[in-house]
Amino acid sequence: MQPVEGQQFVAEPVEPPKTSWFHKLANLLFILVCFEVGVFLLVFPWMDYWNNNSIAALAPWVRPLWESAYFRGALSGLGLLNIYISLGEVFRLRRPRADRLKVPVL
């Protein structure tokens, strides 16, 4: 849209969205679930219970893949990724909003 002669557009400041308590609670629950799933995927494939579960017994033709160290390592890698995401969310949640930052006056 072109301004009419003598008319100028002034950019109005946009207020950042305000976070309410349920947004923070949902974020905390997301962090908790990501961290727990990550720890589970990191540790459980290397435990003795891994070979004695019902998923491995459902399809016997999948057992060689199920017992493969490469498959277990891939699951552990997904666990590390989940832990990394949860820690990133923790640091993002702790960062102050831009409007609350104190700018030093010279």
BAPA-883450 format. One line per field, with one value per residue (C-alpha): residue number from 1; residue in three letters; x negated, y negated, z negated. Coordinates in Angstrom, 2 decimals, m for minus. Layout:
// residues N
n <- NUM;...
res <- ALA;...
X <- X;...
Y <- Y;...
Z <- Z;...
This chain:
// residues 106
n <- 1;2;3;4;5;6;7;8;9;10;11;12;13;14;15;16;17;18;19;20;21;22;23;24;25;26;27;28;29;30;31;32;33;34;35;36;37;38;39;40;41;42;43;44;45;46;47;48;49;50;51;52;53;54;55;56;57;58;59;60;61;62;63;64;65;66;67;68;69;70;71;72;73;74;75;76;77;78;79;80;81;82;83;84;85;86;87;88;89;90;91;92;93;94;95;96;97;98;99;100;101;102;103;104;105;106
res <- MET;GLN;PRO;VAL;GLU;GLY;GLN;GLN;PHE;VAL;ALA;GLU;PRO;VAL;GLU;PRO;PRO;LYS;THR;SER;TRP;PHE;HIS;LYS;LEU;ALA;ASN;LEU;LEU;PHE;ILE;LEU;VAL;CYS;PHE;GLU;VAL;GLY;VAL;PHE;LEU;LEU;VAL;PHE;PRO;TRP;MET;ASP;TYR;TRP;ASN;ASN;ASN;SER;ILE;ALA;ALA;LEU;ALA;PRO;TRP;VAL;ARG;PRO;LEU;TRP;GLU;SER;ALA;TYR;PHE;ARG;GLY;ALA;LEU;SER;GLY;LEU;GLY;LEU;LEU;ASN;ILE;TYR;ILE;SER;LEU;GLY;GLU;VAL;PHE;ARG;LEU;ARG;ARG;PRO;ARG;ALA;ASP;ARG;LEU;LYS;VAL;PRO;VAL;LEU
X <- 0.00;m1.48;m1.10;0.83;m1.24;m2.07;m0.96;m3.46;m3.07;m4.24;m5.11;m3.30;m5.22;m4.01;m3.73;m5.20;m2.66;m2.20;m2.69;m0.22;m0.68;0.74;m1.74;m4.57;m3.02;m2.64;m6.25;m7.42;m5.42;m6.92;m10.41;m9.71;m8.29;m11.13;m13.73;m12.10;m11.67;m15.26;m16.64;m14.49;m15.67;m19.26;m19.34;m16.68;m18.04;m21.22;m19.47;m18.76;m15.00;m15.40;m15.45;m12.67;m9.79;m6.60;m7.48;m10.50;m8.37;m5.59;m7.55;m10.39;m11.75;m12.53;m14.65;m18.04;m17.32;m15.99;m19.19;m21.50;m23.88;m23.33;m19.59;m20.17;m22.69;m20.20;m17.60;m20.17;m20.97;m17.28;m17.37;m20.31;m18.43;m15.41;m17.60;m19.23;m15.81;m14.61;m17.73;m17.34;m13.78;m14.92;m17.36;m14.75;m12.24;m14.78;m15.69;m13.96;m11.58;m12.93;m10.75;m12.13;m15.77;m17.47;m19.36;m22.21;m21.90;m25.16
Y <- 0.00;m3.34;m6.35;m9.28;m12.43;m14.00;m10.91;m8.67;m5.30;m5.01;m1.56;m0.95;0.98;4.53;5.85;9.31;11.99;12.49;15.98;17.25;19.89;22.71;21.99;22.33;25.47;27.01;26.13;27.74;30.90;31.02;30.70;33.43;35.87;35.24;35.80;38.99;40.48;39.56;41.27;44.32;44.61;44.04;46.72;49.38;50.90;51.92;53.63;57.36;56.71;55.61;59.19;60.47;58.19;58.92;56.76;58.92;62.07;60.78;61.17;63.69;62.56;59.14;60.62;60.21;56.52;56.18;57.62;55.67;53.25;50.81;50.67;50.23;47.48;45.71;45.77;44.44;41.67;40.73;40.68;38.27;36.09;35.99;35.02;32.29;30.92;30.90;29.05;26.54;25.92;25.40;22.70;21.13;21.05;19.38;16.65;13.35;11.81;8.98;6.36;7.32;6.91;4.01;1.81;m0.12;m3.88;m5.63
Z <- 0.00;1.03;m1.28;0.06;0.61;m2.72;m4.65;m6.42;m8.02;m11.59;m12.90;m16.15;m18.77;m19.18;m22.70;m23.26;m24.13;m27.84;m29.15;m31.66;m34.33;m32.22;m29.40;m31.90;m33.38;m29.93;m29.17;m32.43;m31.67;m28.16;m29.65;m32.19;m29.63;m27.16;m29.85;m31.16;m27.69;m26.90;m30.00;m29.34;m25.72;m26.78;m29.49;m28.83;m25.57;m27.43;m30.36;m30.65;m30.43;m26.80;m25.44;m27.71;m26.73;m24.82;m21.82;m20.99;m21.34;m19.05;m15.83;m15.98;m12.61;m14.15;m16.96;m15.16;m14.63;m18.17;m19.67;m17.37;m19.06;m16.18;m16.85;m20.57;m19.84;m17.57;m20.35;m22.81;m20.34;m20.26;m24.05;m24.01;m21.53;m23.85;m26.80;m24.70;m23.69;m27.30;m28.49;m25.66;m26.74;m30.33;m29.25;m26.95;m29.82;m32.14;m29.61;m30.46;m27.98;m25.85;m27.54;m30.97;m30.03;m31.75;m29.32;m30.92;m30.52;m29.64
